[in-house]
Amino acid sequence: MIGLRPGTVHLSRYTAAWKAAYQRERRRLRRCFPEPDVRIEHVGSTAIPGVDAKPIIDIAIRVQSFRSLKSFVSRMIGLGYEYKGEFGLAGRHFFVNGNPVTHHVHLVRAGSEHWDRWILFRDYLRAHPEEAKRYNAVKRGLARQFANKRDAYTRAKTPFIERVLRLARQERGTEPKIVKKD
């Protein structure tokens, strides 16, 4: 089951049905975005096996440029999505679908910091189940605390997410290691 009322936080146990829901939606989106340089990826917690999540499928679409933004928006509206503009995240165009909301689509340009962060975070947690378990515990505690305050829930996760991103960058060699001097 997917879908959640806006503004609320309810976490569902991980299910492989989320991957299937992503794959179905990806096929619809690929027909809408057939350009070979467009990438479509499942991001967010529903993309990480074993992690509980708000039951909304997050999908990131990477395009080469926003020169055709009006066309992209029109295509998404044609699929039944509602366009929300940047919705608080500069450089990202945001779409929602469903009532209650079942899908979020984040449209970004190639080279976007958002894209890099989403993919890096997802891939790190997929490769490090112990860290995914810790993330799950953090999310569970915050969901109880902020059940009707989704923005506060999201902000409260930020320190954990930033820590994981630092670890991921260190692992791939793009974050300088901090050496403590005695």
N, C-alpha and C positions, 0 to 999 in steps of 0.2 A: 504494500500500500504506500503510495506517495501522495504528498500534498500537505500543506500547512497554511494556516491563516497568517496574513502579514502581521509582523510585530511580535509574534509569539515564539517561544522556544520550547519545542518538544523533541526529544531525541528518541529515535527508534533504533532497535538493535540492527546491526549490519545484516544485510541480506543480499544474496547474489541476484535477486530480482532487480536491484538498482543497476547493476551492470547491464542486464537485459533491457531495462527501460532506457538507459543511455544509448545502447546500440540501436534500438528502434528509432529513437529521436535523431541519432546521428545519420541514419539513412535518409530521413526526411530532410535534414539540414544539408546533407551532401547533394541531394537533388536540387536544392535551392542555391547552393554554393558549389557549382561543379568545377570552378577554376582549380587547376592542378596545384597552384601555390598556396591555396587555402588549407590551413590545418584545423582540425576539429578534435578536441581532447576532452575527456571526462576529468573534471577537477573537483576539488572540495572533498569533504569527508565521505560522501557516498562512493567515491572512487578508491577508497582505501580499505581493503578487506580487514574485517575485525573491528573497525572503528564505528561507533554509534554516530548517528547523524540526524540532523533535521531532514525529514523525508522529502527533500527537494533535490532534483538532479541538476547539478551545476555543470555547465558546458562552456568551454572557452573556444572561441573561433579566432584564429589569427589570419589577418589579411595583409597584403603587402602595403596598402595605403588606404586612406579614407577618401580618396578622390571620388569614389563611387558610393559614398556614405548614404546618399538619398536612395540609391538603388538597393543597398543592403537593408536599410530600414524598411523599404517597401516590400522586399522579399520576406522579411521576418513577419511583418504585419499580415502578409498573405498566408503565412503558416498559422496565424492565430495568436501571435505574440503581441504583447503591448510594449511599446517603446517608452523607456523611462529616461532617456538622455544619459548623461554621465553618472547621474544618481550618486553624487558625492565622491566619485573616484575619477579624477582627471585622466583623460586618455583612454577611458573605457566607455563603451556604449552598451547599455544594459537593457535586457528584455526579460519579461516574465510571461509565463503561460499557465493557464489553469485557474480554476476557482473551486477549492483553494489552490494556491500556487503549487504547481508540480515541477516546473522547470525554470531555471535561470540560465540565460545565455549572456555571456560577456564577450563582446566584440572588441578586439584590440589589434593594433598594428604590429607587424614584425618588428622585433627589437624592443618591444614593450617590456618595461620592468615588471608589470603585472603578470604577463605571460611567464616570464622567467621564474618569478616567485611561486606562482601556482604549480608549475610543473616540477620545480626543484623540491618544494615542500611535499607534494604528493609522492614523488619518486623516492624521496628519502624515507618517508614513513612506510612505504611499501617494502623497502629494502631493510628496514630496521623495526621489526615487530615489537621489540621491547619499548622503543620510543613511541610507537603507535599506541601501545597500551597506556603509557603515561599520558599521552594526549587525550585518550579516551577518559581517563580518570579526571583530568582537568575539566574537560567538557561536561562530564556528568555533574560535578560539583557546581560549576557555573550555571548549568541549566536549571538546577534547583533554586539557585540564588536569583536568577534573572528570568524566570519563566515568562513574564509578560513585558520584558524589556530587551528586545533583540539587539538593539544598538549597544546597550551596556554589556550584554553577553559577548558580542563580537569584540568590543574594545578590551574586555577582560582577558580574552584569549591571546591578545597581541604579544605580551611578553614571552609566552611559551612558543608561539609561532616564530618570533624573531630569533629565539635561542636555537630552534631547530634549523632555521635557515642559515645561521652562522655555522652550525655543525656541518650542514650539507655543503656549504661553500668550502669549508676547511677540507672536507673529504675529497672534493673534486679539485682542490688546489687553487681556488679563486678567492679565498678569504685568508688574510694573514693570520698566522697563529700568534696568540698572545703569549709572550714568554714573561713570566714573573721573575723579577730580579730579587735575589736575596740580600 
